[in-house]
Amino acid sequence: MYESVTRGIKIIVRPKYLDGQSKPEEGHYVWAYTITIENHGQEPATLRTRYWKITDATGQVQEVRGAGVVGEQPRLAPGDSYTYTSGCPLRTSSGFMTGAYQMQLDDGG
């Protein structure tokens, strides 16, 4: 599990290898990641965009960016949380991801 807090928004990431969907003999490894976003701040915030940089063990990079996550742009009141799961195929058995979410306060900040 990995976690980070910025300006009262806490992101928790739980990766999981999906053995049943992977085919190592074909160079196909599938990982799922469950993300929980918690608003520990004093104001509501809406998730507007996300960016992921995914790097496999050979240094091959994939970038994913766009509006919201899994087709949604959740609004989190103080104390609220939002959880979703997505996946990532790799050509190697390991890799790493870095990224960011852009959150917007109700006042536009």
Salt bridges, closest charged atoms under 4 A:
GLU3 OE2 - LYS10 NZ 3.30
GLU38 OE1 - HIS40 NE2 2.68
GLU63 OE2 - ARG65 NH2 3.64
ASP106 OD2 - ARG75 NH2 2.50
